[in-house]
């Protein structure tokens, strides 16, 4: 049995040790819960925007989106773990200081005033981080997406909680603060659309031109080089889009895999030119 003069110091040491141990246990449990939730989010079901391609094999685009989902989940998990650590150890630290007999009221007041001062001084930084968190949670864009942020447009090369790094078509790298992005146009989600206008001479046989364009649409849809990689739906011939004194304009539209619309449009133009030349139907200037 401890002497009476030792009882108080031992109880004091034990109470501090218990505070530290409980803080470590709570932190470990919360981190395990966060890890479980993050793993479930990273290994979740296929994103909604890929379900329209369920009939086609899983390709590189799906793999990229899966990897992006994993990176997004890991980033959010890291932020949540850091937040848990700060809150749990901060609370434990205040409790330990209380065991030392310090008056916590002035300390908490000073910390509050310091927090307000830092908040005012770093409000732009806080704004960037909050915008980055919402961007990650809502999956507005990710690495590899082609986006337009208003201030810059290009392919996303890196995404952090503070900035988004883009590379435009000229190779220029843009660093855009997340808090300054008011709207985002993403060309890499869901599907894209290719539009091809075909102007032919006013005297051309409209029915013949329409049948030629339908044949071209059917042929490219049956071509595995495009159907399995770039196309989502069979191209549609809308018929006469415009009529002028010199030309009539037909339009072909097709849903494509994101970022493949330019490739599909170029191939359609090549095939249209070849088929119209073979049929002796001249293209008209507009």
matplotlib code that plots the C-alpha trace (Angstrom):
import matplotlib.pyplot as plt

x = [0.0, 1.3, 2.2, -0.3, 2.1, 2.5, -1.2, -1.9, 1.0, 0.3, -3.3, -2.3, 0.1, -2.5, -5.1, -2.8, -1.8, -5.5, -6.3, -3.5, -4.5, -8.1, -7.2, -5.1, -7.9, -10.5, -8.2, -7.5, -11.2, -12.2, -9.4, -10.4, -14.0, -12.8, -10.6, -13.6, -15.8, -13.1, -12.4, -16.1, -16.3, -13.2, -14.5, -18.0, -20.2, -19.6, -20.3, -23.7, -22.1, -20.6, -23.7, -24.8, -21.8, -22.7, -23.0, -19.4, -16.3, -14.6, -12.0, -9.4, -11.9, -13.6, -10.2, -9.3, -12.6, -12.1, -8.6, -9.9, -12.6, -9.9, -7.7, -10.6, -11.5, -7.9, -7.6, -10.8, -9.7, -6.4, -8.2, -10.7, -7.9, -5.9, -9.0, -9.7, -6.2, -6.2, -9.6, -8.8, -5.3, -6.3, -9.0, -6.7, -4.0, -6.5, -7.5, -3.9, -3.3, -6.3, -4.7, -1.7, -4.0, -3.9, -6.9, -8.2, -10.6, -7.8, -6.2, -9.4, -10.1, -6.6, -7.0, -10.4, -9.0, -6.0, -8.3, -10.4, -7.3, -5.9, -9.3, -9.5, -5.9, -6.2, -9.8, -8.8, -6.8, -9.8, -12.1, -9.8, -9.8, -13.6, -14.1, -11.6, -13.4, -16.8, -15.2, -13.8, -17.0, -19.2, -16.6, -16.9, -13.7, -10.6, -7.2, -7.4, -10.6, -10.9, -12.5, -13.1, -13.0, -13.6, -10.1, -8.4, -9.3, -7.3, -6.6, -6.5, -3.0, -3.4, -6.1, -5.4, -7.5, -6.0, -5.3, -6.1, -3.4, -4.4, -2.4, -4.0, -3.7, -0.6, 1.2, 0.9, 0.4, -2.3, -2.5, -6.1, -7.1, -10.2, -11.8, -11.7, -13.6, -17.2, -18.3, -16.8, -17.5, -16.5, -16.2, -15.1, -18.2, -21.1, -20.9, -20.0, -21.7, -20.1, -21.8, -21.0, -22.8, -22.8, -23.5, -24.4, -25.5, -29.1, -29.9, -28.7, -31.1, -32.1, -33.3, -30.1, -27.9, -30.0, -29.6, -25.8, -25.5, -27.6, -25.3, -22.2, -23.7, -24.6, -21.1, -19.2, -21.5, -20.7, -17.0, -15.5, -12.6, -15.1, -18.1, -16.1, -13.9, -15.5, -19.2, -22.1, -25.1, -25.5, -25.1, -28.4, -29.0, -31.3, -32.0, -32.1, -30.7, -30.5, -31.6, -30.1, -30.0, -26.7, -26.8, -28.8, -27.1, -27.6, -26.5, -25.2, -25.0, -23.6, -23.0, -19.5, -17.3, -16.0, -13.1, -13.6, -16.0, -13.3, -11.9, -15.4, -16.3, -13.1, -13.7, -17.3, -16.1, -13.6, -16.3, -18.8, -16.3, -15.4, -19.0, -20.3, -17.4, -18.2, -21.8, -20.9, -22.6, -20.6, -20.2, -21.3, -19.7, -21.6]
y = [0.0, 3.4, 6.0, 8.8, 11.4, 9.3, 8.7, 12.1, 12.2, 8.6, 9.4, 12.5, 10.5, 7.7, 10.3, 11.8, 8.4, 7.5, 10.6, 9.9, 6.2, 7.0, 9.7, 7.1, 4.5, 7.0, 8.2, 4.6, 3.7, 6.8, 6.2, 2.6, 3.7, 6.3, 3.7, 1.3, 4.0, 5.2, 1.6, 1.1, 4.4, 3.5, 0.0, 1.2, 0.3, 1.6, 5.3, 6.3, 7.9, 4.5, 2.5, 3.5, 1.5, -1.6, -3.6, -2.9, -4.3, -2.3, -0.2, 2.4, 5.1, 3.0, 2.2, 5.9, 6.7, 3.9, 5.1, 8.7, 7.5, 5.8, 8.9, 11.0, 8.7, 8.5, 12.3, 12.7, 10.0, 11.8, 15.0, 13.4, 11.5, 14.7, 16.5, 13.6, 13.7, 17.4, 17.4, 14.3, 15.3, 19.0, 18.0, 15.6, 18.3, 20.7, 18.0, 17.4, 21.1, 21.1, 18.3, 20.6, 23.1, 25.7, 27.9, 26.9, 29.9, 32.4, 29.8, 29.0, 32.7, 33.4, 30.4, 31.7, 35.2, 33.7, 31.5, 34.5, 36.5, 33.6, 33.1, 36.7, 36.6, 33.2, 33.5, 33.0, 29.9, 28.6, 29.3, 27.3, 24.3, 24.3, 24.6, 21.8, 19.6, 20.1, 19.5, 16.2, 15.1, 16.0, 14.6, 17.7, 16.7, 14.6, 14.0, 13.5, 15.4, 18.2, 21.2, 24.9, 26.8, 30.2, 31.6, 28.6, 25.6, 22.4, 18.9, 18.3, 17.1, 17.4, 18.1, 19.1, 20.7, 24.1, 24.2, 22.5, 22.2, 22.4, 22.1, 23.8, 22.9, 25.1, 23.1, 26.0, 24.9, 26.8, 26.7, 27.7, 28.2, 26.2, 29.1, 31.2, 28.6, 29.7, 27.3, 24.3, 22.9, 19.2, 17.6, 14.2, 13.1, 11.0, 11.4, 14.0, 14.8, 15.1, 17.3, 17.2, 19.5, 18.4, 21.2, 20.0, 21.8, 23.1, 21.0, 17.7, 14.8, 15.2, 11.6, 10.2, 12.3, 11.3, 7.6, 8.0, 9.6, 6.9, 4.3, 6.1, 6.3, 2.6, 1.6, 3.5, 2.1, -1.4, -0.7, -2.3, 0.2, 2.9, 1.2, -0.6, 2.4, 5.8, 5.4, 5.3, 5.3, 4.9, 8.2, 9.9, 11.8, 14.7, 15.5, 19.1, 21.5, 24.6, 25.7, 28.6, 29.7, 28.0, 24.9, 22.5, 21.4, 18.0, 17.2, 14.1, 13.8, 11.0, 10.4, 9.5, 8.5, 11.7, 13.5, 11.3, 13.6, 15.3, 11.9, 10.6, 13.9, 13.7, 10.1, 11.0, 13.9, 11.6, 9.0, 11.6, 13.2, 9.8, 8.6, 11.9, 11.9, 8.3, 9.3, 12.4, 14.7, 18.0, 19.7, 23.3, 26.3, 28.0]
z = [0.0, -1.0, 1.7, 2.0, 0.6, -2.6, -3.2, -4.8, -7.2, -8.3, -8.9, -10.9, -13.1, -13.6, -14.6, -17.2, -18.5, -18.8, -20.7, -23.2, -23.6, -24.1, -26.7, -28.5, -28.4, -29.6, -32.4, -33.5, -33.5, -35.5, -38.0, -38.5, -39.1, -41.6, -43.4, -43.6, -45.1, -47.5, -48.7, -49.3, -51.3, -53.3, -54.1, -54.8, -57.7, -61.2, -61.5, -63.0, -66.1, -67.1, -66.9, -70.4, -71.6, -69.7, -73.0, -73.9, -72.2, -69.4, -71.1, -70.3, -69.6, -66.9, -65.4, -65.2, -63.5, -61.0, -60.2, -59.9, -57.4, -55.4, -55.3, -54.3, -51.5, -50.2, -50.3, -48.3, -45.9, -45.3, -44.5, -42.1, -40.3, -39.8, -38.5, -36.1, -34.9, -34.3, -32.4, -30.2, -29.3, -28.9, -26.4, -24.6, -24.4, -22.8, -20.3, -19.4, -18.9, -16.6, -14.5, -14.1, -12.4, -15.2, -15.7, -19.1, -19.6, -20.6, -22.8, -24.6, -25.0, -26.4, -28.8, -29.9, -30.6, -32.4, -34.5, -35.5, -36.4, -38.5, -40.1, -41.2, -42.5, -44.3, -45.4, -49.1, -48.1, -46.1, -49.1, -51.4, -49.0, -48.5, -52.3, -52.8, -50.4, -52.1, -55.5, -54.4, -52.7, -55.7, -58.2, -60.4, -62.2, -61.9, -63.3, -67.1, -67.6, -70.1, -68.3, -68.7, -65.5, -67.0, -66.2, -68.0, -70.0, -70.5, -69.3, -65.5, -64.4, -60.7, -58.1, -54.5, -51.8, -52.6, -56.4, -59.7, -62.3, -66.0, -69.2, -72.2, -75.9, -76.3, -73.5, -71.0, -67.4, -65.3, -61.6, -60.6, -56.9, -56.1, -54.4, -57.6, -59.7, -59.9, -62.7, -64.4, -67.9, -68.0, -71.4, -70.0, -68.1, -69.4, -73.1, -75.8, -79.1, -82.6, -85.2, -88.9, -91.3, -95.0, -97.5, -101.0, -104.1, -104.2, -107.3, -105.6, -105.1, -101.4, -101.1, -102.6, -100.3, -97.3, -98.2, -98.6, -95.2, -93.6, -95.1, -93.8, -90.4, -90.4, -91.7, -89.0, -86.3, -87.5, -87.6, -84.5, -84.5, -83.6, -82.1, -79.3, -78.5, -79.4, -80.1, -77.6, -80.0, -83.8, -85.7, -86.6, -89.9, -89.1, -92.7, -93.9, -91.4, -93.5, -97.0, -99.0, -102.6, -103.1, -100.9, -98.7, -95.5, -93.9, -90.3, -88.8, -85.0, -82.9, -79.1, -78.4, -75.5, -73.8, -75.6, -78.8, -80.6, -82.7, -83.8, -84.8, -86.6, -88.6, -89.7, -90.7, -92.9, -94.6, -95.3, -96.5, -98.9, -100.3, -100.8, -102.3, -104.7, -105.7, -106.3, -108.2, -105.8, -105.4, -102.0, -101.9, -100.3, -97.5]

ax = plt.figure().add_subplot(projection="3d")
ax.plot(x, y, z, "-o")
ax.set_aspect("equal")
plt.show()
